[in-house]
Amino acid sequence: MSKTEKQRAGRNRTLTLSQEEIPELKKQILTLDQFRALADSTNSSNAKFIDDKTSDSTIPTSSFLDKTLNCDLLEALKLLPDEFADLIIIDPPYNLTKDFNGTKFNARSNESYDEYLSTWLPDVCKKLKPSGSLYICGDWKCTSSLQRAVEKELTILNRITWQREKGRGAKSNWKNGMEDIWFAVKNPDDYYFNVEAVKIKRRVIAPYKVNGVPKDWDKTADGNFRLTYPSNFWDDISIPFWSMPENTDHPTQKPEKLYAKLILASSRPGDIIFDPFLGSGTASVTAKKLGRHFFGVELNEEYSLLAQKRLNKAETDKSIQGYSDGVFWERNSISKQ
Ligand SMILES: C[S@@+](CC[C@H](N)C(=O)[O-])C[C@H]1O[C@@H](n2cnc3c(N)ncnc32)[C@H](O)[C@@H]1O
């Protein structure tokens, strides 16, 4: 039985593809051939395709804006113009053995993982505008490789630790309950950061008052709440699970709430967000919901189509679980939202 046909419980909201919708979704994504044709028609004398990694393609950004490109990132990088993205969010294969719908990424030595990163990360960084920002996700095992690779290209400004709830228990090791997200910029003297857009709404434990007036908190019918500045430790975000409308069968799907924080803090409305390993589409979908432009590359066709399905849904449904009325709510507060 395929993943699309799998039996699921009644309240399971996991998004899947039906055979009927696949032909229409295929028309909406870009293939490598179509992308090459676009580059060709734009400027066949300037666009270099084969075995040349220095991109001087003149393919206009407008021709791939708000699209999903289904192909190998290495091919896409040869065609994409430099400095088109305001924000790049990368969730690469970690140094683990993982099956991405039939294409296996195999765990390897740290040295060969470093080597793998060097085949695409420097070129991805070239796609960032001079005032742009980049986030890259990893786990404890690959994080040092990521740090080494990123600091060769950009200035690292922080490392966010995301406490993720789910994780497989281990009898002879600590269960993994966290991931890192490195935050880096091209120019530490010129980048955008909007902390006001990413404040967290937390319940006040000790409601401190000055002259009888609440100090930095609000009294509401549902209790007392304070808007707090976010730190680099994030414990308010769960990974997508079966009862959430954003959930798919992608094995390493990131939550929209997590990406919403990155996008709101590090981009303006109308900016371009680029995800070179799009997976089920979380970066593009969240960018669209928040009024940003987007572009994503994904190797697997089924994931590309799932991303497109989510993008179509986002035409009418702009909701992001855990983010409402312009604020991020702490975990387990849905009834209060
Ligand atoms: C960690 S997952 C990204 C998950 C994504 N953040 C989400 O929320 O669904 C990495 C993705 O990269 C894709 N991938 C791996 N190698 C690739 C390549 N060379 N070019 C494009 N995509 C690739 C895999 O198919 C997988 O979907």
The ligand as a Gaussian input file, in Angstrom:
#p B3LYP/6-31G(d) Opt

LIG

0 1
 C       15.774000      17.869000       5.498000
 S       14.750000      17.775000       4.111000
 C       13.957000      19.373000       4.051000
 C       12.598000      19.386000       4.720000
 C       11.869000      20.709000       4.615000
 N       12.503000      21.726000       5.434000
 C       10.403000      20.583000       5.021000
 O        9.949000      21.311000       5.919000
 O        9.705000      19.741000       4.458000
 C       15.887000      17.822000       2.808000
 C       15.265000      17.720000       1.430000
 O       16.296000      17.917000       0.455000
 C       16.018000      17.120000      -0.668000
 N       17.295000      16.982000      -1.388000
 C       18.354000      16.192000      -1.063000
 N       19.347000      16.350000      -1.953000
 C       18.928000      17.292000      -2.831000
 C       19.519000      17.896000      -3.968000
 N       20.742000      17.559000      -4.379000
 N       18.820000      18.839000      -4.643000
 C       17.567000      19.196000      -4.224000
 N       16.947000      18.645000      -3.164000
 C       17.617000      17.712000      -2.473000
 C       15.438000      15.834000      -0.101000
 O       14.632000      15.160000      -1.049000
 C       14.639000      16.373000       1.094000
 O       13.278000      16.553000       0.772000

